[in-house]
Amino acid sequence: MHIPPFDNGNKAIIDIDDGRVPLNYFNIVKLKKGQAFEYTVPGYETCIVPATGTVDVDVEGEAFPAVGNRTLDVWDGEPEGVYVPVAAKARLVAASDEAEVFIAGARHDTTLDPFVVRADEIDLVQYGSDDTKTHRKIKHILGTKYHDRVGRLLVSELFTVGQGGWSGFPPHKHDTDRLPDESRHDETYNFRFKPAKGFGIQLVQREDGKVGDAYHIVDGSTIVLDKGFHPCVVAPGYEMYYFTILGGLSQRSLVQYFQPDHAWQIETIPGIKDMIAKFK
């Protein structure tokens, strides 16, 4: 469930057909200026999102120049991304001195067309409150506005607002296809903290009513979620970010099932219903 930060050498952290989250793919690519990285992922559509730095992207001969505008960290500006169709060959070249790039993927079997998402096209949602300890901001890179252009992949960046607080609350899950009440979506996170020495806790309760597991997450931690209710929390004094990959089994729209004991708080957390709708 928890993969501590490590130097992955530009090799997939979550590769195709992963036994835990087979619907997801995830790689982190680090480049110096002028360095190139090429990849193709059979059976998976992907999205290139610079965490920091700028890259020039080519997808099967179609150019998308100067993608990404953040320098210091993921809090330094708005995200951008390039959608890469199933099994397409993508090439990225660092245009800045350094670039750290997330590559998110979801299993799919239809080849669509590549496209770029610029900073002014990000779908922003902010909800929760300081009083309820749930204040956060979501930046959808591949959100609902691209349902007609993407197969099964949802890609977002989630930020806690302020220092300390809960995210993914009330506890929810999406591990079983039983529509219209719940959809099966595998999920992968990569966390960052500000300041970087911050930390948090990822909770996973696999069976309702039984004690679950807690994972100590730090800057660079990856979490894979195959099943269970999964809220997380950041320690006081720190801000938390997590890059989020969702891959649907039978549909792209995410239908979350909220833990019945805590679902009443959907009525008390400001704006949460708008957040839920944005994933559908």
ZILINHU-V62266 format. One record per pair of residues at least 6 apart in sequence whose C-alpha atoms are under 7 Angstrom apart, sorted by the first residue. I is the first residue (numbers start at 1). J is the second residue. Records with the same first field share a line. If there is no record, write none. Layout:
# ZILINHU-V62266
I = J, J
This chain:
# ZILINHU-V62266
1 = 223, 224, 225
2 = 215, 222, 223, 224
3 = 221, 222, 223
4 = 221, 222
5 = 220, 221
10 = 27, 28, 29, 30
11 = 27
12 = 26, 27
13 = 26, 27
14 = 25, 26, 27
15 = 25, 26
16 = 22, 25
20 = 226
21 = 186, 224, 225, 226
23 = 106, 107, 186, 247, 248
24 = 105, 106, 107, 186, 187, 247
25 = 104, 105, 106
26 = 103, 104, 105
27 = 102, 103, 104
28 = 100, 101, 102, 103
29 = 100, 101, 102
30 = 99, 100, 101
31 = 94, 98, 99, 100
32 = 94, 97, 98, 99
33 = 94, 95, 96, 97, 98
34 = 93, 94, 95
35 = 93, 94
36 = 91, 92, 93, 94
37 = 91, 92, 93
38 = 90, 91, 92
39 = 89, 90, 91
40 = 87, 88, 89, 90
41 = 86, 87
42 = 86, 87
43 = 86, 87, 107, 108, 109
44 = 86, 87, 105, 106, 107, 108
45 = 84, 85, 86, 105, 106, 107, 108
46 = 83, 84, 85, 103, 104, 105, 106
47 = 81, 82, 83, 84, 103, 104, 105
48 = 81, 82, 83, 101, 102, 103, 104
49 = 80, 81, 82, 101, 102, 103
50 = 68, 80, 99, 100, 101, 102
51 = 74, 100, 101, 102
52 = 68, 70, 71, 72, 73, 74, 99, 100, 101
53 = 68, 69, 70, 71, 96, 98, 99, 100
54 = 66, 67, 68, 69, 94, 95, 96, 99
55 = 66, 67, 68, 92, 93, 94, 95
56 = 64, 65, 66, 67, 92, 93, 94, 95
57 = 63, 64, 65, 91, 92, 93
58 = 64, 90, 91, 92
59 = 84, 88, 89, 90, 91
60 = 88, 89, 90
64 = 116
67 = 80, 81
68 = 79, 80
69 = 77
70 = 76, 77
78 = 119
79 = 119
80 = 117, 118, 119, 141
81 = 116, 117, 118, 141
82 = 115, 116, 117
83 = 114, 115, 116
84 = 114
85 = 111, 112, 113, 114
86 = 108, 109, 110, 111
104 = 245
105 = 153
106 = 152, 153, 247
107 = 247
108 = 151, 152
112 = 149
117 = 141
122 = 139, 140, 141
123 = 139, 140, 141
124 = 138, 139, 140
125 = 137, 138, 139, 275
126 = 136, 137, 138
127 = 135, 136, 137, 270, 271, 272
128 = 134, 135, 136, 269, 270, 271, 272
129 = 135, 270
132 = 269
133 = 165, 166
134 = 165, 166, 167
135 = 160, 161
136 = 159, 160, 161
137 = 158, 159, 160, 161
138 = 156, 157, 158, 159
139 = 156, 157, 158
140 = 155, 156, 157
141 = 155, 156
142 = 154, 155, 156
143 = 154, 155, 279
144 = 278, 279, 280
151 = 252
152 = 247, 248, 251, 252
153 = 246, 247, 248, 252
154 = 245, 246, 247
155 = 244, 245, 246
156 = 243, 244, 245
157 = 242, 243, 244
158 = 241, 242, 243
159 = 240, 241, 242
160 = 239, 240, 241
161 = 239
162 = 239
163 = 236, 237, 238, 239
164 = 234, 235, 236, 237, 238, 239
165 = 233, 234
166 = 232, 233, 234
167 = 231, 232, 233
168 = 230, 231, 232
169 = 231
170 = 258, 262, 263, 265
171 = 229, 230, 231, 258, 259
172 = 229, 230, 256, 257, 258, 259
173 = 227, 228, 229, 230, 256, 257, 258
174 = 182, 183, 184, 185, 255, 256, 257
175 = 183, 184, 185, 226, 227, 228
176 = 182, 183, 184
177 = 183, 184
181 = 255, 257
182 = 255, 256, 257
183 = 254, 255, 256
184 = 248, 249
185 = 246, 247, 248, 249, 254
186 = 225, 226, 246, 247, 248
187 = 224, 225, 226, 245, 246, 247
188 = 223, 224, 225, 244, 245, 246
189 = 222, 223, 224, 242, 243, 244, 245
190 = 220, 221, 222, 223, 242, 243, 244
191 = 218, 219, 220, 221, 222, 241, 242, 243
192 = 219, 220, 240, 241, 242
193 = 199, 219, 238, 239, 240, 241
194 = 238, 239, 240
195 = 238
196 = 219
198 = 218, 238
199 = 217, 218, 219, 234, 235
200 = 216, 217, 218, 233, 234, 235
201 = 214, 215, 216, 217, 232, 233, 234
202 = 214, 215, 216, 217, 230, 231, 232, 233
203 = 212, 213, 214, 215, 230, 231, 232
204 = 212, 213, 214, 228, 229, 230
205 = 211, 212, 213, 228, 229, 230
206 = 212, 227, 228, 229
207 = 228
234 = 240
253 = 279, 280
254 = 279, 280
255 = 280
266 = 272
